[in-house]
Amino acid sequence: MDKRINLEKECMRCQGAGKIDGKTCAACEGKGTVLTEEGKKILEYLRNSIRLSEH
Ligand SMILES: [Zn+2]
């Protein structure tokens, strides 16, 4: 199994630093990484299943 899904990628705005000019990067909220499209889909899916199980 060498197929790997990347859920996160380096933030383009701060280049993975998490900060721009000493301020927290708004794009990644200081994490230095942002979710990929694939990551967003999976997160959305997980959120939905959590919501369902709460009932
Ligand atoms: Zn950033």
mmCIF file of the protein (N, C-alpha, C, O) and its ligand, coordinates in Angstrom:
data_MODEL
# 
_entry.id   MODEL 
# 
loop_
_entity.id 
_entity.type 
_entity.pdbx_number_of_molecules 
1 polymer     1 
2 non-polymer 1 
# 
_entity_poly.entity_id                      1 
_entity_poly.type                           'polypeptide(L)' 
_entity_poly.nstd_linkage                   no 
_entity_poly.nstd_monomer                   no 
_entity_poly.pdbx_seq_one_letter_code       MDKRINLEKECMRCQGAGKIDGKTCAACEGKGTVLTEEGKKILEYLRNSIRLSEH 
_entity_poly.pdbx_seq_one_letter_code_can   MDKRINLEKECMRCQGAGKIDGKTCAACEGKGTVLTEEGKKILEYLRNSIRLSEH 
_entity_poly.pdbx_strand_id                 A 
# 
loop_
_entity_poly_seq.entity_id 
_entity_poly_seq.num 
_entity_poly_seq.mon_id 
_entity_poly_seq.hetero 
1 1  MET n 
1 2  ASP n 
1 3  LYS n 
1 4  ARG n 
1 5  ILE n 
1 6  ASN n 
1 7  LEU n 
1 8  GLU n 
1 9  LYS n 
1 10 GLU n 
1 11 CYS n 
1 12 MET n 
1 13 ARG n 
1 14 CYS n 
1 15 GLN n 
1 16 GLY n 
1 17 ALA n 
1 18 GLY n 
1 19 LYS n 
1 20 ILE n 
1 21 ASP n 
1 22 GLY n 
1 23 LYS n 
1 24 THR n 
1 25 CYS n 
1 26 ALA n 
1 27 ALA n 
1 28 CYS n 
1 29 GLU n 
1 30 GLY n 
1 31 LYS n 
1 32 GLY n 
1 33 THR n 
1 34 VAL n 
1 35 LEU n 
1 36 THR n 
1 37 GLU n 
1 38 GLU n 
1 39 GLY n 
1 40 LYS n 
1 41 LYS n 
1 42 ILE n 
1 43 LEU n 
1 44 GLU n 
1 45 TYR n 
1 46 LEU n 
1 47 ARG n 
1 48 ASN n 
1 49 SER n 
1 50 ILE n 
1 51 ARG n 
1 52 LEU n 
1 53 SER n 
1 54 GLU n 
1 55 HIS n 
# 
loop_
_struct_asym.id 
_struct_asym.entity_id 
A 1 
B 2 
# 
loop_
_chem_comp.id 
_chem_comp.type 
_chem_comp.mon_nstd_flag 
ALA 'L-peptide linking' y 
ARG 'L-peptide linking' y 
ASN 'L-peptide linking' y 
ASP 'L-peptide linking' y 
CYS 'L-peptide linking' y 
GLN 'L-peptide linking' y 
GLU 'L-peptide linking' y 
GLY 'peptide linking'   y 
HIS 'L-peptide linking' y 
ILE 'L-peptide linking' y 
LEU 'L-peptide linking' y 
LYS 'L-peptide linking' y 
MET 'L-peptide linking' y 
SER 'L-peptide linking' y 
THR 'L-peptide linking' y 
TYR 'L-peptide linking' y 
VAL 'L-peptide linking' y 
ZN  non-polymer         . 
# 
_pdbx_entity_nonpoly.entity_id   2 
_pdbx_entity_nonpoly.name        ? 
_pdbx_entity_nonpoly.comp_id     ZN 
# 
_pdbx_nonpoly_scheme.asym_id         B 
_pdbx_nonpoly_scheme.entity_id       2 
_pdbx_nonpoly_scheme.mon_id          ZN 
_pdbx_nonpoly_scheme.ndb_seq_num     1 
_pdbx_nonpoly_scheme.pdb_seq_num     101 
_pdbx_nonpoly_scheme.auth_seq_num    101 
_pdbx_nonpoly_scheme.pdb_mon_id      ZN 
_pdbx_nonpoly_scheme.auth_mon_id     ZN 
_pdbx_nonpoly_scheme.pdb_strand_id   A 
_pdbx_nonpoly_scheme.pdb_ins_code    . 
# 
loop_
_atom_site.group_PDB 
_atom_site.id 
_atom_site.type_symbol 
_atom_site.label_atom_id 
_atom_site.label_alt_id 
_atom_site.label_comp_id 
_atom_site.label_asym_id 
_atom_site.label_entity_id 
_atom_site.label_seq_id 
_atom_site.pdbx_PDB_ins_code 
_atom_site.Cartn_x 
_atom_site.Cartn_y 
_atom_site.Cartn_z 
_atom_site.occupancy 
_atom_site.B_iso_or_equiv 
_atom_site.pdbx_formal_charge 
_atom_site.auth_seq_id 
_atom_site.auth_comp_id 
_atom_site.auth_asym_id 
_atom_site.auth_atom_id 
_atom_site.pdbx_PDB_model_num 
ATOM   1   N  N  . MET A 1 1  ? 0.846   -1.204 0.000  1.00 0.00 ? 1   MET A N  1 
ATOM   2   C  CA . MET A 1 1  ? 0.000   0.000  0.000  1.00 0.00 ? 1   MET A CA 1 
ATOM   3   C  C  . MET A 1 1  ? 0.879   1.250  0.000  1.00 0.00 ? 1   MET A C  1 
ATOM   4   O  O  . MET A 1 1  ? 1.365   1.678  1.047  1.00 0.00 ? 1   MET A O  1 
ATOM   5   N  N  . ASP A 1 2  ? 1.071   1.812  -1.151 1.00 0.00 ? 2   ASP A N  1 
ATOM   6   C  CA . ASP A 1 2  ? 1.857   3.036  -1.191 1.00 0.00 ? 2   ASP A CA 1 
ATOM   7   C  C  . ASP A 1 2  ? 1.016   4.251  -1.560 1.00 0.00 ? 2   ASP A C  1 
ATOM   8   O  O  . ASP A 1 2  ? 1.533   5.352  -1.749 1.00 0.00 ? 2   ASP A O  1 
ATOM   9   N  N  . LYS A 1 3  ? -0.292  4.025  -1.657 1.00 0.00 ? 3   LYS A N  1 
ATOM   10  C  CA . LYS A 1 3  ? -1.156  5.168  -1.938 1.00 0.00 ? 3   LYS A CA 1 
ATOM   11  C  C  . LYS A 1 3  ? -1.479  5.884  -0.634 1.00 0.00 ? 3   LYS A C  1 
ATOM   12  O  O  . LYS A 1 3  ? -2.061  5.302  0.281  1.00 0.00 ? 3   LYS A O  1 
ATOM   13  N  N  . ARG A 1 4  ? -1.108  7.107  -0.567 1.00 0.00 ? 4   ARG A N  1 
ATOM   14  C  CA . ARG A 1 4  ? -1.273  7.863  0.664  1.00 0.00 ? 4   ARG A CA 1 
ATOM   15  C  C  . ARG A 1 4  ? -2.123  9.104  0.404  1.00 0.00 ? 4   ARG A C  1 
ATOM   16  O  O  . ARG A 1 4  ? -1.891  9.853  -0.545 1.00 0.00 ? 4   ARG A O  1 
ATOM   17  N  N  . ILE A 1 5  ? -3.095  9.296  1.259  1.00 0.00 ? 5   ILE A N  1 
ATOM   18  C  CA . ILE A 1 5  ? -3.925  10.497 1.134  1.00 0.00 ? 5   ILE A CA 1 
ATOM   19  C  C  . ILE A 1 5  ? -3.367  11.568 2.050  1.00 0.00 ? 5   ILE A C  1 
ATOM   20  O  O  . ILE A 1 5  ? -3.239  11.369 3.258  1.00 0.00 ? 5   ILE A O  1 
ATOM   21  N  N  . ASN A 1 6  ? -3.044  12.680 1.473  1.00 0.00 ? 6   ASN A N  1 
ATOM   22  C  CA . ASN A 1 6  ? -2.570  13.796 2.280  1.00 0.00 ? 6   ASN A CA 1 
ATOM   23  C  C  . ASN A 1 6  ? -3.743  14.649 2.740  1.00 0.00 ? 6   ASN A C  1 
ATOM   24  O  O  . ASN A 1 6  ? -4.468  15.229 1.932  1.00 0.00 ? 6   ASN A O  1 
ATOM   25  N  N  . LEU A 1 7  ? -3.910  14.709 4.038  1.00 0.00 ? 7   LEU A N  1 
ATOM   26  C  CA . LEU A 1 7  ? -4.996  15.507 4.593  1.00 0.00 ? 7   LEU A CA 1 
ATOM   27  C  C  . LEU A 1 7  ? -4.575  16.956 4.786  1.00 0.00 ? 7   LEU A C  1 
ATOM   28  O  O  . LEU A 1 7  ? -5.400  17.869 4.809  1.00 0.00 ? 7   LEU A O  1 
ATOM   29  N  N  . GLU A 1 8  ? -3.286  17.137 4.924  1.00 0.00 ? 8   GLU A N  1 
ATOM   30  C  CA . GLU A 1 8  ? -2.775  18.487 5.132  1.00 0.00 ? 8   GLU A CA 1 
ATOM   31  C  C  . GLU A 1 8  ? -1.635  18.783 4.178  1.00 0.00 ? 8   GLU A C  1 
ATOM   32  O  O  . GLU A 1 8  ? -0.921  17.883 3.736  1.00 0.00 ? 8   GLU A O  1 
ATOM   33  N  N  . LYS A 1 9  ? -1.482  20.045 3.873  1.00 0.00 ? 9   LYS A N  1 
ATOM   34  C  CA . LYS A 1 9  ? -0.345  20.475 3.075  1.00 0.00 ? 9   LYS A CA 1 
ATOM   35  C  C  . LYS A 1 9  ? 0.225   21.743 3.685  1.00 0.00 ? 9   LYS A C  1 
ATOM   36  O  O  . LYS A 1 9  ? -0.414  22.414 4.496  1.00 0.00 ? 9   LYS A O  1 
ATOM   37  N  N  . GLU A 1 10 ? 1.434   22.047 3.275  1.00 0.00 ? 10  GLU A N  1 
ATOM   38  C  CA . GLU A 1 10 ? 2.071   23.239 3.810  1.00 0.00 ? 10  GLU A CA 1 
ATOM   39  C  C  . GLU A 1 10 ? 1.288   24.483 3.399  1.00 0.00 ? 10  GLU A C  1 
ATOM   40  O  O  . GLU A 1 10 ? 0.844   24.609 2.258  1.00 0.00 ? 10  GLU A O  1 
ATOM   41  N  N  . CYS A 1 11 ? 1.131   25.385 4.340  1.00 0.00 ? 11  CYS A N  1 
ATOM   42  C  CA . CYS A 1 11 ? 0.396   26.620 4.062  1.00 0.00 ? 11  CYS A CA 1 
ATOM   43  C  C  . CYS A 1 11 ? 1.177   27.476 3.063  1.00 0.00 ? 11  CYS A C  1 
ATOM   44  O  O  . CYS A 1 11 ? 2.355   27.779 3.254  1.00 0.00 ? 11  CYS A O  1 
ATOM   45  N  N  . MET A 1 12 ? 0.477   27.854 1.994  1.00 0.00 ? 12  MET A N  1 
ATOM   46  C  CA . MET A 1 12 ? 1.135   28.625 0.941  1.00 0.00 ? 12  MET A CA 1 
ATOM   47  C  C  . MET A 1 12 ? 1.432   30.054 1.395  1.00 0.00 ? 12  MET A C  1 
ATOM   48  O  O  . MET A 1 12 ? 2.397   30.682 0.961  1.00 0.00 ? 12  MET A O  1 
ATOM   49  N  N  . ARG A 1 13 ? 0.580   30.535 2.271  1.00 0.00 ? 13  ARG A N  1 
ATOM   50  C  CA . ARG A 1 13 ? 0.655   31.941 2.668  1.00 0.00 ? 13  ARG A CA 1 
ATOM   51  C  C  . ARG A 1 13 ? 1.878   32.243 3.539  1.00 0.00 ? 13  ARG A C  1 
ATOM   52  O  O  . ARG A 1 13 ? 2.565   33.244 3.335  1.00 0.00 ? 13  ARG A O  1 
ATOM   53  N  N  . CYS A 1 14 ? 2.139   31.367 4.508  1.00 0.00 ? 14  CYS A N  1 
ATOM   54  C  CA . CYS A 1 14 ? 3.271   31.608 5.415  1.00 0.00 ? 14  CYS A CA 1 
ATOM   55  C  C  . CYS A 1 14 ? 4.393   30.618 5.158  1.00 0.00 ? 14  CYS A C  1 
ATOM   56  O  O  . CYS A 1 14 ? 5.396   30.612 5.871  1.00 0.00 ? 14  CYS A O  1 
ATOM   57  N  N  . GLN A 1 15 ? 4.228   29.781 4.139  1.00 0.00 ? 15  GLN A N  1 
ATOM   58  C  CA . GLN A 1 15 ? 5.206   28.750 3.777  1.00 0.00 ? 15  GLN A CA 1 
ATOM   59  C  C  . GLN A 1 15 ? 5.534   27.815 4.936  1.00 0.00 ? 15  GLN A C  1 
ATOM   60  O  O  . GLN A 1 15 ? 6.681   27.411 5.128  1.00 0.00 ? 15  GLN A O  1 
ATOM   61  N  N  . GLY A 1 16 ? 4.499   27.483 5.700  1.00 0.00 ? 16  GLY A N  1 
ATOM   62  C  CA . GLY A 1 16 ? 4.654   26.510 6.777  1.00 0.00 ? 16  GLY A CA 1 
ATOM   63  C  C  . GLY A 1 16 ? 5.166   27.082 8.076  1.00 0.00 ? 16  GLY A C  1 
ATOM   64  O  O  . GLY A 1 16 ? 5.350   26.344 9.044  1.00 0.00 ? 16  GLY A O  1 
ATOM   65  N  N  . ALA A 1 17 ? 5.402   28.391 8.120  1.00 0.00 ? 17  ALA A N  1 
ATOM   66  C  CA . ALA A 1 17 ? 5.941   29.000 9.334  1.00 0.00 ? 17  ALA A CA 1 
ATOM   67  C  C  . ALA A 1 17 ? 4.863   29.224 10.393 1.00 0.00 ? 17  ALA A C  1 
ATOM   68  O  O  . ALA A 1 17 ? 5.147   29.206 11.591 1.00 0.00 ? 17  ALA A O  1 
ATOM   69  N  N  . GLY A 1 18 ? 3.639   29.432 9.950  1.00 0.00 ? 18  GLY A N  1 
ATOM   70  C  CA . GLY A 1 18 ? 2.541   29.685 10.885 1.00 0.00 ? 18  GLY A CA 1 
ATOM   71  C  C  . GLY A 1 18 ? 2.386   31.153 11.254 1.00 0.00 ? 18  GLY A C  1 
ATOM   72  O  O  . GLY A 1 18 ? 1.386   31.562 11.844 1.00 0.00 ? 18  GLY A O  1 
ATOM   73  N  N  . LYS A 1 19 ? 3.375   31.918 10.901 1.00 0.00 ? 19  LYS A N  1 
ATOM   74  C  CA . LYS A 1 19 ? 3.338   33.347 11.221 1.00 0.00 ? 19  LYS A CA 1 
ATOM   75  C  C  . LYS A 1 19 ? 3.818   34.172 10.038 1.00 0.00 ? 19  LYS A C  1 
ATOM   76  O  O  . LYS A 1 19 ? 4.669   33.745 9.258  1.00 0.00 ? 19  LYS A O  1 
ATOM   77  N  N  . ILE A 1 20 ? 3.254   35.352 9.929  1.00 0.00 ? 20  ILE A N  1 
ATOM   78  C  CA . ILE A 1 20 ? 3.725   36.307 8.925  1.00 0.00 ? 20  ILE A CA 1 
ATOM   79  C  C  . ILE A 1 20 ? 4.024   37.615 9.644  1.00 0.00 ? 20  ILE A C  1 
ATOM   80  O  O  . ILE A 1 20 ? 3.137   38.212 10.254 1.00 0.00 ? 20  ILE A O  1 
ATOM   81  N  N  . ASP A 1 21 ? 5.263   38.052 9.570  1.00 0.00 ? 21  ASP A N  1 
ATOM   82  C  CA . ASP A 1 21 ? 5.705   39.279 10.250 1.00 0.00 ? 21  ASP A CA 1 
ATOM   83  C  C  . ASP A 1 21 ? 5.352   39.285 11.732 1.00 0.00 ? 21  ASP A C  1 
ATOM   84  O  O  . ASP A 1 21 ? 4.943   40.312 12.275 1.00 0.00 ? 21  ASP A O  1 
ATOM   85  N  N  . GLY A 1 22 ? 5.509   38.143 12.379 1.00 0.00 ? 22  GLY A N  1 
ATOM   86  C  CA . GLY A 1 22 ? 5.254   38.049 13.820 1.00 0.00 ? 22  GLY A CA 1 
ATOM   87  C  C  . GLY A 1 22 ? 3.793   37.872 14.195 1.00 0.00 ? 22  GLY A C  1 
ATOM   88  O  O  . GLY A 1 22 ? 3.456   37.698 15.366 1.00 0.00 ? 22  GLY A O  1 
ATOM   89  N  N  . LYS A 1 23 ? 2.913   37.918 13.167 1.00 0.00 ? 23  LYS A N  1 
ATOM   90  C  CA . LYS A 1 23 ? 1.489   37.727 13.437 1.00 0.00 ? 23  LYS A CA 1 
ATOM   91  C  C  . LYS A 1 23 ? 1.056   36.333 13.016 1.00 0.00 ? 23  LYS A C  1 
ATOM   92  O  O  . LYS A 1 23 ? 1.573   35.783 12.044 1.00 0.00 ? 23  LYS A O  1 
ATOM   93  N  N  . THR A 1 24 ? 0.120   35.769 13.741 1.00 0.00 ? 24  THR A N  1 
ATOM   94  C  CA . THR A 1 24 ? -0.399  34.454 13.403 1.00 0.00 ? 24  THR A CA 1 
ATOM   95  C  C  . THR A 1 24 ? -1.041  34.488 12.019 1.00 0.00 ? 24  THR A C  1 
ATOM   96  O  O  . THR A 1 24 ? -1.855  35.357 11.708 1.00 0.00 ? 24  THR A O  1 
ATOM   97  N  N  . CYS A 1 25 ? -0.653  33.530 11.216 1.00 0.00 ? 25  CYS A N  1 
ATOM   98  C  CA . CYS A 1 25 ? -1.181  33.455 9.854  1.00 0.00 ? 25  CYS A CA 1 
ATOM   99  C  C  . CYS A 1 25 ? -2.676  33.123 9.897  1.00 0.00 ? 25  CYS A C  1 
ATOM   100 O  O  . CYS A 1 25 ? -3.096  32.162 10.542 1.00 0.00 ? 25  CYS A O  1 
ATOM   101 N  N  . ALA A 1 26 ? -3.462  33.936 9.198  1.00 0.00 ? 26  ALA A N  1 
ATOM   102 C  CA . ALA A 1 26 ? -4.916  33.755 9.211  1.00 0.00 ? 26  ALA A CA 1 
ATOM   103 C  C  . ALA A 1 26 ? -5.336  32.536 8.389  1.00 0.00 ? 26  ALA A C  1 
ATOM   104 O  O  . ALA A 1 26 ? -6.364  31.915 8.660  1.00 0.00 ? 26  ALA A O  1 
ATOM   105 N  N  . ALA A 1 27 ? -4.540  32.211 7.403  1.00 0.00 ? 27  ALA A N  1 
ATOM   106 C  CA . ALA A 1 27 ? -4.909  31.114 6.504  1.00 0.00 ? 27  ALA A CA 1 
ATOM   107 C  C  . ALA A 1 27 ? -4.832  29.752 7.197  1.00 0.00 ? 27  ALA A C  1 
ATOM   108 O  O  . ALA A 1 27 ? -5.661  28.879 6.942  1.00 0.00 ? 27  ALA A O  1 
ATOM   109 N  N  . CYS A 1 28 ? -3.841  29.570 8.069  1.00 0.00 ? 28  CYS A N  1 
ATOM   110 C  CA . CYS A 1 28 ? -3.652  28.274 8.722  1.00 0.00 ? 28  CYS A CA 1 
ATOM   111 C  C  . CYS A 1 28 ? -3.818  28.385 10.235 1.00 0.00 ? 28  CYS A C  1 
ATOM   112 O  O  . CYS A 1 28 ? -3.673  27.392 10.948 1.00 0.00 ? 28  CYS A O  1 
ATOM   113 N  N  . GLU A 1 29 ? -4.118  29.582 10.727 1.00 0.00 ? 29  GLU A N  1 
ATOM   114 C  CA . GLU A 1 29 ? -4.289  29.828 12.162 1.00 0.00 ? 29  GLU A CA 1 
ATOM   115 C  C  . GLU A 1 29 ? -3.061  29.445 12.974 1.00 0.00 ? 29  GLU A C  1 
ATOM   116 O  O  . GLU A 1 29 ? -3.169  28.962 14.101 1.00 0.00 ? 29  GLU A O  1 
ATOM   117 N  N  . GLY A 1 30 ? -1.922  29.664 12.397 1.00 0.00 ? 30  GLY A N  1 
ATOM   118 C  CA . GLY A 1 30 ? -0.659  29.449 13.098 1.00 0.00 ? 30  GLY A CA 1 
ATOM   119 C  C  . GLY A 1 30 ? -0.138  28.025 13.084 1.00 0.00 ? 30  GLY A C  1 
ATOM   120 O  O  . GLY A 1 30 ? 0.894   27.734 13.690 1.00 0.00 ? 30  GLY A O  1 
ATOM   121 N  N  . LYS A 1 31 ? -0.834  27.144 12.404 1.00 0.00 ? 31  LYS A N  1 
ATOM   122 C  CA . LYS A 1 31 ? -0.420  25.745 12.376 1.00 0.00 ? 31  LYS A CA 1 
ATOM   123 C  C  . LYS A 1 31 ? 0.674   25.480 11.346 1.00 0.00 ? 31  LYS A C  1 
ATOM   124 O  O  . LYS A 1 31 ? 1.472   24.554 11.493 1.00 0.00 ? 31  LYS A O  1 
ATOM   125 N  N  . GLY A 1 32 ? 0.697   26.280 10.337 1.00 0.00 ? 32  GLY A N  1 
ATOM   126 C  CA . GLY A 1 32 ? 1.683   26.085 9.271  1.00 0.00 ? 32  GLY A CA 1 
ATOM   127 C  C  . GLY A 1 32 ? 1.221   25.128 8.198  1.00 0.00 ? 32  GLY A C  1 
ATOM   128 O  O  . GLY A 1 32 ? 1.866   24.971 7.162  1.00 0.00 ? 32  GLY A O  1 
ATOM   129 N  N  . THR A 1 33 ? 0.089   24.485 8.460  1.00 0.00 ? 33  THR A N  1 
ATOM   130 C  CA . THR A 1 33 ? -0.474  23.574 7.469  1.00 0.00 ? 33  THR A CA 1 
ATOM   131 C  C  . THR A 1 33 ? -1.947  23.889 7.264  1.00 0.00 ? 33  THR A C  1 
ATOM   132 O  O  . THR A 1 33 ? -2.622  24.396 8.160  1.00 0.00 ? 33  THR A O  1 
ATOM   133 N  N  . VAL A 1 34 ? -2.422  23.585 6.091  1.00 0.00 ? 34  VAL A N  1 
ATOM   134 C  CA . VAL A 1 34 ? -3.848  23.753 5.798  1.00 0.00 ? 34  VAL A CA 1 
ATOM   135 C  C  . VAL A 1 34 ? -4.392  22.427 5.273  1.00 0.00 ? 34  VAL A C  1 
ATOM   136 O  O  . VAL A 1 34 ? -3.642  21.593 4.767  1.00 0.00 ? 34  VAL A O  1 
ATOM   137 N  N  . LEU A 1 35 ? -5.684  22.247 5.400  1.00 0.00 ? 35  LEU A N  1 
ATOM   138 C  CA . LEU A 1 35 ? -6.303  21.022 4.901  1.00 0.00 ? 35  LEU A CA 1 
ATOM   139 C  C  . LEU A 1 35 ? -6.348  21.018 3.377  1.00 0.00 ? 35  LEU A C  1 
ATOM   140 O  O  . LEU A 1 35 ? -6.595  22.050 2.752  1.00 0.00 ? 35  LEU A O  1 
ATOM   141 N  N  . THR A 1 36 ? -6.110  19.872 2.796  1.00 0.00 ? 36  THR A N  1 
ATOM   142 C  CA . THR A 1 36 ? -6.288  19.709 1.358  1.00 0.00 ? 36  THR A CA 1 
ATOM   143 C  C  . THR A 1 36 ? -7.770  19.482 1.077  1.00 0.00 ? 36  THR A C  1 
ATOM   144 O  O  . THR A 1 36 ? -8.560  19.324 2.008  1.00 0.00 ? 36  THR A O  1 
ATOM   145 N  N  . GLU A 1 37 ? -8.142  19.464 -0.168 1.00 0.00 ? 37  GLU A N  1 
ATOM   146 C  CA . GLU A 1 37 ? -9.539  19.200 -0.529 1.00 0.00 ? 37  GLU A CA 1 
ATOM   147 C  C  . GLU A 1 37 ? -9.968  17.841 0.023  1.00 0.00 ? 37  GLU A C  1 
ATOM   148 O  O  . GLU A 1 37 ? -11.076 17.680 0.535  1.00 0.00 ? 37  GLU A O  1 
ATOM   149 N  N  . GLU A 1 38 ? -9.074  16.882 -0.092 1.00 0.00 ? 38  GLU A N  1 
ATOM   150 C  CA . GLU A 1 38 ? -9.333  15.532 0.419  1.00 0.00 ? 38  GLU A CA 1 
ATOM   151 C  C  . GLU A 1 38 ? -9.525  15.570 1.936  1.00 0.00 ? 38  GLU A C  1 
ATOM   152 O  O  . GLU A 1 38 ? -10.417 14.919 2.479  1.00 0.00 ? 38  GLU A O  1 
ATOM   153 N  N  . GLY A 1 39 ? -8.682  16.336 2.597  1.00 0.00 ? 39  GLY A N  1 
ATOM   154 C  CA . GLY A 1 39 ? -8.760  16.483 4.047  1.00 0.00 ? 39  GLY A CA 1 
ATOM   155 C  C  . GLY A 1 39 ? -10.065 17.113 4.497  1.00 0.00 ? 39  GLY A C  1 
ATOM   156 O  O  . GLY A 1 39 ? -10.661 16.694 5.489  1.00 0.00 ? 39  GLY A O  1 
ATOM   157 N  N  . LYS A 1 40 ? -10.505 18.126 3.758  1.00 0.00 ? 40  LYS A N  1 
ATOM   158 C  CA . LYS A 1 40 ? -11.769 18.797 4.078  1.00 0.00 ? 40  LYS A CA 1 
ATOM   159 C  C  . LYS A 1 40 ? -12.936 17.831 3.967  1.00 0.00 ? 40  LYS A C  1 
ATOM   160 O  O  . LYS A 1 40 ? -13.835 17.822 4.808  1.00 0.00 ? 40  LYS A O  1 
ATOM   161 N  N  . LYS A 1 41 ? -12.910 17.014 2.913  1.00 0.00 ? 41  LYS A N  1 
ATOM   162 C  CA . LYS A 1 41 ? -13.982 16.042 2.692  1.00 0.00 ? 41  LYS A CA 1 
ATOM   163 C  C  . LYS A 1 41 ? -14.055 15.048 3.839  1.00 0.00 ? 41  LYS A C  1 
ATOM   164 O  O  . LYS A 1 41 ? -15.138 14.745 4.339  1.00 0.00 ? 41  LYS A O  1 
ATOM   165 N  N  . ILE A 1 42 ? -12.910 14.548 4.248  1.00 0.00 ? 42  ILE A N  1 
ATOM   166 C  CA . ILE A 1 42 ? -12.858 13.549 5.318  1.00 0.00 ? 42  ILE A CA 1 
ATOM   167 C  C  . ILE A 1 42 ? -13.301 14.168 6.643  1.00 0.00 ? 42  ILE A C  1 
ATOM   168 O  O  . ILE A 1 42 ? -14.027 13.543 7.416  1.00 0.00 ? 42  ILE A O  1 
ATOM   169 N  N  . LEU A 1 43 ? -12.861 15.397 6.898  1.00 0.00 ? 43  LEU A N  1 
ATOM   170 C  CA . LEU A 1 43 ? -13.252 16.088 8.121  1.00 0.00 ? 43  LEU A CA 1 
ATOM   171 C  C  . LEU A 1 43 ? -14.765 16.313 8.162  1.00 0.00 ? 43  LEU A C  1 
ATOM   172 O  O  . LEU A 1 43 ? -15.411 16.134 9.194  1.00 0.00 ? 43  LEU A O  1 
ATOM   173 N  N  . GLU A 1 44 ? -15.300 16.703 7.024  1.00 0.00 ? 44  GLU A N  1 
ATOM   174 C  CA . GLU A 1 44 ? -16.743 16.925 6.905  1.00 0.00 ? 44  GLU A CA 1 
ATOM   175 C  C  . GLU A 1 44 ? -17.497 15.626 7.175  1.00 0.00 ? 44  GLU A C  1 
ATOM   176 O  O  . GLU A 1 44 ? -18.503 15.605 7.885  1.00 0.00 ? 44  GLU A O  1 
ATOM   177 N  N  . TYR A 1 45 ? -16.988 14.556 6.596  1.00 0.00 ? 45  TYR A N  1 
ATOM   178 C  CA . TYR A 1 45 ? -17.597 13.234 6.775  1.00 0.00 ? 45  TYR A CA 1 
ATOM   179 C  C  . TYR A 1 45 ? -17.575 12.812 8.246  1.00 0.00 ? 45  TYR A C  1 
ATOM   180 O  O  . TYR A 1 45 ? -18.562 12.301 8.775  1.00 0.00 ? 45  TYR A O  1 
ATOM   181 N  N  . LEU A 1 46 ? -16.436 13.034 8.888  1.00 0.00 ? 46  LEU A N  1 
ATOM   182 C  CA . LEU A 1 46 ? -16.306 12.679 10.304 1.00 0.00 ? 46  LEU A CA 1 
ATOM   183 C  C  . LEU A 1 46 ? -17.249 13.510 11.164 1.00 0.00 ? 46  LEU A C  1 
ATOM   184 O  O  . LEU A 1 46 ? -17.880 12.998 12.089 1.00 0.00 ? 46  LEU A O  1 
ATOM   185 N  N  . ARG A 1 47 ? -17.336 14.786 10.848 1.00 0.00 ? 47  ARG A N  1 
ATOM   186 C  CA . ARG A 1 47 ? -18.236 15.674 11.596 1.00 0.00 ? 47  ARG A CA 1 
ATOM   187 C  C  . ARG A 1 47 ? -19.673 15.201 11.479 1.00 0.00 ? 47  ARG A C  1 
ATOM   188 O  O  . ARG A 1 47 ? -20.409 15.172 12.465 1.00 0.00 ? 47  ARG A O  1 
ATOM   189 N  N  . ASN A 1 48 ? -20.064 14.836 10.281 1.00 0.00 ? 48  ASN A N  1 
ATOM   190 C  CA . ASN A 1 48 ? -21.429 14.360 10.060 1.00 0.00 ? 48  ASN A CA 1 
ATOM   191 C  C  . ASN A 1 48 ? -21.708 13.087 10.823 1.00 0.00 ? 48  ASN A C  1 
ATOM   192 O  O  . ASN A 1 48 ? -22.785 12.938 11.401 1.00 0.00 ? 48  ASN A O  1 
ATOM   193 N  N  . SER A 1 49 ? -20.765 12.171 10.839 1.00 0.00 ? 49  SER A N  1 
ATOM   194 C  CA . SER A 1 49 ? -21.005 10.911 11.552 1.00 0.00 ? 49  SER A CA 1 
ATOM   195 C  C  . SER A 1 49 ? -21.019 11.112 13.056 1.00 0.00 ? 49  SER A C  1 
ATOM   196 O  O  . SER A 1 49 ? -21.732 10.403 13.765 1.00 0.00 ? 49  SER A O  1 
ATOM   197 N  N  . ILE A 1 50 ? -20.244 12.065 13.556 1.00 0.00 ? 50  ILE A N  1 
ATOM   198 C  CA . ILE A 1 50 ? -20.277 12.381 14.990 1.00 0.00 ? 50  ILE A CA 1 
ATOM   199 C  C  . ILE A 1 50 ? -21.638 12.975 15.355 1.00 0.00 ? 50  ILE A C  1 
ATOM   200 O  O  . ILE A 1 50 ? -22.234 12.631 16.376 1.00 0.00 ? 50  ILE A O  1 
ATOM   201 N  N  . ARG A 1 51 ? -22.107 13.869 14.500 1.00 0.00 ? 51  ARG A N  1 
ATOM   202 C  CA . ARG A 1 51 ? -23.405 14.507 14.727 1.00 0.00 ? 51  ARG A CA 1 
ATOM   203 C  C  . ARG A 1 51 ? -24.522 13.482 14.790 1.00 0.00 ? 51  ARG A C  1 
ATOM   204 O  O  . ARG A 1 51 ? -25.421 13.571 15.626 1.00 0.00 ? 51  ARG A O  1 
ATOM   205 N  N  . LEU A 1 52 ? -24.454 12.509 13.894 1.00 0.00 ? 52  LEU A N  1 
ATOM   206 C  CA . LEU A 1 52 ? -25.469 11.470 13.852 1.00 0.00 ? 52  LEU A CA 1 
ATOM   207 C  C  . LEU A 1 52 ? -25.453 10.596 15.106 1.00 0.00 ? 52  LEU A C  1 
ATOM   208 O  O  . LEU A 1 52 ? -26.502 10.219 15.629 1.00 0.00 ? 52  LEU A O  1 
ATOM   209 N  N  . SER A 1 53 ? -24.246 10.281 15.578 1.00 0.00 ? 53  SER A N  1 
ATOM   210 C  CA . SER A 1 53 ? -24.126 9.383  16.725 1.00 0.00 ? 53  SER A CA 1 
ATOM   211 C  C  . SER A 1 53 ? -24.498 10.070 18.037 1.00 0.00 ? 53  SER A C  1 
ATOM   212 O  O  . SER A 1 53 ? -24.742 9.404  19.043 1.00 0.00 ? 53  SER A O  1 
ATOM   213 N  N  . GLU A 1 54 ? -24.539 11.394 18.024 1.00 0.00 ? 54  GLU A N  1 
ATOM   214 C  CA . GLU A 1 54 ? -24.892 12.127 19.237 1.00 0.00 ? 54  GLU A CA 1 
ATOM   215 C  C  . GLU A 1 54 ? -26.370 12.040 19.584 1.00 0.00 ? 54  GLU A C  1 
ATOM   216 O  O  . GLU A 1 54 ? -26.771 12.267 20.726 1.00 0.00 ? 54  GLU A O  1 
ATOM   217 N  N  . HIS A 1 55 ? -27.172 11.708 18.578 1.00 0.00 ? 55  HIS A N  1 
ATOM   218 C  CA . HIS A 1 55 ? -28.615 11.683 18.802 1.00 0.00 ? 55  HIS A CA 1 
ATOM   219 C  C  . HIS A 1 55 ? -29.065 10.454 19.591 1.00 0.00 ? 55  HIS A C  1 
ATOM   220 O  O  . HIS A 1 55 ? -30.257 10.295 19.857 1.00 0.00 ? 55  HIS A O  1 
HETATM 221 ZN ZN . ZN  B 2 .  ? -0.138  29.921 7.169  1.00 0.00 2 101 ZN  A ZN 1 
# 
